[in-house]
Amino acid sequence: MTDNDRYDVVIVGGGAAGLNAGLQLARARRRIAILDTGSPRNAPAAHMHGFLSRDGMPPAALLEAGRAELARYGVRPIAARADEIIRETGGAEAPSFTVRLAGGASMRTRRVLVTTGLHDELPDLPGLREGWGRHVLHCPYCHGHEVRDEPVGVLALQPHAVQHALMIRQWCPDLTLFTHTLDPSPEDRTRLAARGITVVEGEVKRLVADDAGLHGVEMADGRVVARTALFVQSTLVPRDGLLTALGCELGEDGLVRTDGMGRTSVPGVSAAGNVVDGHAQVIVAAAQGSVAAAMLNGDLVEEDVAAAVAETVGAVG
């Protein structure tokens, strides 16, 4: 196998971060491959918001447009899953990797960019997962305007649920906090009352919903509180197994640590998007992919120059 069989960068993940990185690298005339399993985090959502010039676009339409743009540069994502990334060289040597795919195939590459995102873990509460992305929501900046002035609830699943409710109150004056298993402090109860947020005590049993949407939240004691949307804070679980297997360092937040340009602690391995930043919206993930791509190209330029100098000096010697 020769260097002509080797990619400059293999991008693992075909969401906003991965596609935008691919666009930058393709325009820089790099030989790249994008591996895409076709399972973006925001697939259940009907629309995305807060992305200038793309506000209200379905998530799938954004990815389709991105793939069409990449095709103009001769790049088409490969429907494949990376099972393992093996570091072949390191230390003083130029980084080199083998990416092993499900099914047995492999790719050689000089650099790797991981943009595999995350998944949202929800408790086993009837109706919660089924309504995810439709009437069960998580981000007020993504969905708050669409449910403005409706009777909305917040389900307390995380310690910051009170702050979550106080934020959502900006969009929804008719707001109810379902404490579920949380016991807000006296100070938090004062803050909630001051903003006119109703507090419903007791555990939630299930969501009352059908194809038309959410109708209410049923409590363990049989009460049904009428609501048309419910905000929850999911547990964010990064798909970072490829990175941790390589030995990438974790930060205090438990996520793989990167610098401002997407570099991890392992030379030659970069990461961008939700896999390293759980709160990055689509526009932020795309920007992170662009920044990481620029860094990778600059790094490769330095490596190319060093190799050319070594070859020239060797020829003269």
C-alpha positions as CSV (number, residue, x, y, z in Angstrom):
1,M,0.0,0.0,0.0
2,T,1.4,3.4,-1.0
3,D,0.7,6.9,0.2
4,N,-1.6,7.3,-2.7
5,D,-3.9,4.8,-1.0
6,R,-3.9,6.9,2.2
7,Y,-6.4,9.7,3.0
8,D,-5.3,13.0,4.4
9,V,-8.3,13.0,6.8
10,V,-11.0,10.5,7.6
11,I,-14.0,12.2,9.2
12,V,-16.1,9.9,11.4
13,G,-19.6,11.3,11.5
14,G,-21.7,12.9,8.8
15,G,-23.7,15.5,10.7
16,A,-23.3,19.3,10.6
17,A,-19.8,19.3,12.1
18,G,-18.5,16.5,9.9
19,L,-20.0,17.8,6.7
20,N,-18.8,21.4,7.3
21,A,-15.3,20.1,8.1
22,G,-15.5,18.0,4.9
23,L,-16.4,21.1,2.9
24,Q,-13.5,23.0,4.2
25,L,-11.0,20.2,3.6
26,A,-12.4,19.4,0.1
27,R,-11.9,23.1,-0.9
28,A,-8.4,22.8,0.5
29,R,-7.9,20.0,-2.1
30,R,-7.4,17.4,0.6
31,R,-8.1,13.7,0.0
32,I,-10.9,12.9,2.6
33,A,-13.5,10.4,3.5
34,I,-16.6,11.0,5.5
35,L,-18.2,8.0,7.3
36,D,-21.8,8.4,8.1
37,T,-24.1,6.0,9.9
38,G,-27.2,8.2,9.2
39,S,-28.3,8.6,12.8
40,P,-28.1,12.3,13.7
41,R,-29.2,13.4,17.1
42,N,-31.9,15.8,15.8
43,A,-33.5,13.4,13.5
44,P,-36.8,13.4,15.4
45,A,-37.2,17.2,15.2
46,A,-39.4,18.6,12.4
47,H,-37.4,21.8,12.1
48,M,-34.2,23.4,13.4
49,H,-33.9,27.0,14.5
50,G,-31.3,29.7,15.3
51,F,-29.3,29.0,12.2
52,L,-29.0,32.1,10.1
53,S,-30.4,31.6,6.6
54,R,-31.6,28.1,7.6
55,D,-34.1,28.9,10.3
56,G,-37.1,26.5,10.2
57,M,-35.3,24.0,7.8
58,P,-35.9,20.3,8.6
59,P,-32.6,18.8,9.9
60,A,-32.6,16.2,7.1
61,A,-32.9,18.9,4.5
62,L,-29.8,20.7,5.9
63,L,-27.8,17.4,5.6
64,E,-29.1,16.8,2.1
65,A,-28.0,20.3,1.1
66,G,-24.6,19.8,2.7
67,R,-24.0,16.5,0.9
68,A,-25.0,18.1,-2.4
69,E,-22.4,20.9,-1.8
70,L,-19.7,18.3,-1.1
71,A,-20.6,16.4,-4.2
72,R,-19.5,19.4,-6.3
73,Y,-16.0,18.8,-4.9
74,G,-16.1,15.1,-5.6
75,V,-16.8,14.0,-2.0
76,R,-19.7,11.7,-1.2
77,P,-20.2,10.4,2.4
78,I,-19.7,6.7,2.8
79,A,-22.5,4.8,4.6
80,A,-20.3,2.9,7.1
81,R,-19.6,2.7,10.8
82,A,-16.1,3.0,12.2
83,D,-15.5,0.3,14.8
84,E,-11.9,1.1,15.7
85,I,-9.2,3.7,15.1
86,I,-5.7,2.4,15.4
87,R,-2.7,4.7,15.8
88,E,0.1,3.3,13.7
89,T,2.7,6.0,14.4
90,G,3.1,8.7,16.9
91,G,5.5,10.6,19.1
92,A,8.3,12.2,16.9
93,E,6.9,10.5,13.8
94,A,4.1,12.0,11.6
95,P,0.8,10.6,12.9
96,S,-0.7,7.8,10.9
97,F,-3.9,5.8,11.6
98,T,-5.9,2.9,10.4
99,V,-9.7,3.2,10.6
100,R,-11.4,-0.2,10.8
101,L,-15.0,-0.4,9.6
102,A,-17.8,-2.7,10.5
103,G,-17.6,-5.6,8.1
104,G,-13.9,-5.8,8.0
105,A,-12.7,-3.1,5.6
106,S,-10.2,-0.5,6.7
107,M,-8.8,2.9,5.7
108,R,-5.4,4.4,6.2
109,T,-5.2,8.1,7.0
110,R,-2.9,10.8,8.2
111,R,-5.4,12.5,10.5
112,V,-8.8,11.6,12.0
113,L,-11.6,14.0,12.9
114,V,-14.4,12.5,15.1
115,T,-17.8,14.1,14.9
116,T,-20.0,11.3,16.1
117,G,-22.3,13.4,18.3
118,L,-24.3,12.1,21.3
119,H,-27.6,10.5,22.2
120,D,-30.1,11.7,24.7
121,E,-30.9,9.3,27.5
122,L,-34.4,9.6,29.0
123,P,-36.0,7.8,31.9
124,D,-38.4,5.0,31.1
125,L,-41.5,7.1,31.5
126,P,-44.4,6.2,29.2
127,G,-44.8,8.7,26.4
128,L,-41.5,10.5,26.9
129,R,-39.4,8.8,24.3
130,E,-42.3,8.6,21.9
131,G,-42.8,12.4,22.0
132,W,-39.2,13.3,21.8
133,G,-38.5,16.1,19.3
134,R,-42.3,16.7,18.8
135,H,-44.0,17.7,22.0
136,V,-41.3,16.6,24.4
137,L,-38.6,19.2,24.0
138,H,-35.2,20.1,25.6
139,C,-33.8,23.4,24.3
140,P,-35.8,26.7,24.7
141,Y,-33.7,28.3,22.0
142,C,-34.5,25.5,19.6
143,H,-38.2,25.2,20.4
144,G,-39.4,27.9,22.8
145,H,-40.7,30.2,20.1
146,E,-42.8,27.5,18.5
147,V,-44.7,26.8,21.8
148,R,-44.8,30.4,23.0
149,D,-47.9,31.3,25.1
150,E,-49.0,27.7,25.2
151,P,-49.7,25.8,28.4
152,V,-46.3,24.2,28.9
153,G,-44.6,22.0,31.5
154,V,-41.1,21.3,32.7
155,L,-40.3,17.9,34.1
156,A,-37.6,18.0,36.8
157,L,-35.1,15.3,35.9
158,Q,-31.9,17.1,36.5
159,P,-30.6,19.3,39.4
160,H,-30.8,22.4,37.2
161,A,-34.5,21.9,36.4
162,V,-35.5,25.1,38.3
163,Q,-33.2,27.2,36.3
164,H,-34.5,25.5,33.2
165,A,-38.0,26.4,34.1
166,L,-37.0,30.0,34.8
167,M,-35.5,30.2,31.4
168,I,-38.5,28.8,29.6
169,R,-40.8,31.3,31.4
170,Q,-39.4,33.8,28.9
171,W,-41.5,32.2,26.2
172,C,-44.3,30.6,28.2
173,P,-46.2,32.6,30.9
174,D,-48.5,29.6,31.6
175,L,-45.8,27.3,32.9
176,T,-45.9,24.4,35.3
177,L,-42.9,22.7,37.0
178,F,-43.5,19.0,37.7
179,T,-41.1,18.3,40.6
180,H,-41.3,14.5,40.1
181,T,-38.5,13.4,42.4
182,L,-37.0,16.8,42.9
183,D,-37.6,18.9,46.1
184,P,-36.9,22.5,45.2
185,S,-35.2,24.6,47.9
186,P,-37.2,27.4,49.7
187,E,-35.2,29.9,47.8
188,D,-36.0,28.2,44.4
189,R,-39.7,28.1,45.3
190,T,-39.6,31.8,46.0
191,R,-38.0,32.4,42.6
192,L,-40.6,30.2,40.9
193,A,-43.5,31.9,42.6
194,A,-42.1,35.4,41.8
195,R,-42.3,34.5,38.1
196,G,-45.8,32.9,38.3
197,I,-44.6,29.4,37.7
198,T,-47.0,26.8,39.1
199,V,-45.3,23.9,41.0
200,V,-47.0,20.5,40.9
201,E,-45.7,18.1,43.5
202,G,-45.5,14.3,43.2
203,E,-44.2,11.8,40.7
204,V,-45.3,11.8,37.1
205,K,-46.8,8.5,35.9
206,R,-47.1,9.1,32.1
207,L,-47.8,11.5,29.3
208,V,-51.3,11.6,27.8
209,A,-50.7,12.0,24.1
210,D,-51.8,10.8,20.7
211,D,-50.9,11.5,17.1
212,A,-52.4,15.0,17.5
213,G,-49.9,15.8,20.2
214,L,-49.6,16.1,24.0
215,H,-52.8,16.6,26.0
216,G,-51.6,16.4,29.5
217,V,-49.3,15.0,32.2
218,E,-50.8,12.2,34.4
219,M,-49.6,12.1,38.0
220,A,-49.1,9.0,40.1
221,D,-52.3,9.9,42.1
222,G,-54.4,10.0,38.9
223,R,-54.5,13.8,38.3
224,V,-54.1,14.9,34.8
225,V,-52.6,18.4,34.3
226,A,-53.4,19.8,30.8
227,R,-50.3,20.7,28.9
228,T,-49.5,20.9,25.2
229,A,-45.7,20.6,25.4
230,L,-43.2,19.4,28.0
231,F,-39.6,20.4,28.4
232,V,-37.1,17.9,29.9
233,Q,-33.3,17.9,30.5
234,S,-32.0,14.6,29.1
235,T,-28.8,12.9,30.2
236,L,-26.3,13.7,27.4
237,V,-24.3,10.6,26.5
238,P,-21.4,11.3,24.0
239,R,-20.6,8.8,21.4
240,D,-17.0,9.0,22.2
241,G,-15.9,5.4,22.4
242,L,-13.5,5.8,19.5
243,L,-11.8,8.7,21.2
244,T,-11.5,7.2,24.6
245,A,-10.2,4.0,23.2
246,L,-7.3,6.0,21.7
247,G,-6.6,7.4,25.1
248,C,-7.9,10.9,24.6
249,E,-8.0,12.8,27.9
250,L,-11.3,13.8,29.5
251,G,-12.0,17.2,31.0
252,E,-13.7,17.8,34.4
253,D,-17.1,17.6,32.7
254,G,-16.4,14.0,31.6
255,L,-16.2,15.0,27.9
256,V,-13.1,14.5,25.7
257,R,-11.0,17.6,26.1
258,T,-10.1,19.6,23.1
259,D,-8.4,22.9,22.6
260,G,-10.0,25.8,20.7
261,M,-9.1,24.3,17.4
262,G,-10.5,20.8,18.0
263,R,-7.3,19.0,18.8
264,T,-7.5,16.3,21.4
265,S,-4.6,15.2,23.6
266,V,-3.7,12.5,21.0
267,P,-1.6,14.0,18.2
268,G,-3.4,13.7,14.9
269,V,-6.8,13.1,16.4
270,S,-9.4,15.9,16.5
271,A,-13.0,16.1,17.5
272,A,-15.9,18.6,17.0
273,G,-19.6,19.0,17.6
274,N,-21.7,17.3,20.2
275,V,-19.3,14.5,20.9
276,V,-17.2,17.0,22.8
277,D,-19.7,19.8,23.4
278,G,-23.1,18.5,24.4
279,H,-24.8,21.9,24.3
280,A,-23.6,22.9,20.8
281,Q,-26.5,23.8,18.6
282,V,-26.4,22.9,14.9
283,I,-24.8,26.2,13.9
284,V,-22.2,25.9,16.6
285,A,-21.4,22.3,15.7
286,A,-21.0,23.3,12.0
287,A,-18.6,26.1,13.1
288,Q,-16.6,23.8,15.2
289,G,-16.2,21.5,12.2
290,S,-15.0,24.3,10.1
291,V,-12.4,25.4,12.7
292,A,-11.1,21.9,13.2
293,A,-10.8,21.4,9.4
294,A,-8.7,24.6,9.1
295,M,-6.4,23.5,11.9
296,L,-6.0,20.0,10.3
297,N,-5.2,21.5,6.9
298,G,-2.6,23.8,8.5
299,D,-1.1,20.9,10.4
300,L,-0.9,18.9,7.2
301,V,0.7,21.8,5.3
302,E,3.5,21.9,8.0
303,E,4.0,18.2,7.6
304,D,4.1,18.4,3.8
305,V,6.7,21.2,4.0
306,A,8.9,19.3,6.4
307,A,8.8,16.2,4.2
308,A,9.6,18.3,1.1
309,V,12.6,20.0,2.9
310,A,13.9,16.6,4.1
311,E,13.6,15.2,0.5
312,T,15.4,18.2,-1.0
313,V,18.2,18.1,1.6
314,G,18.6,14.4,1.0
315,A,18.8,14.8,-2.7
316,V,21.4,17.6,-2.4
317,G,23.4,15.6,0.1
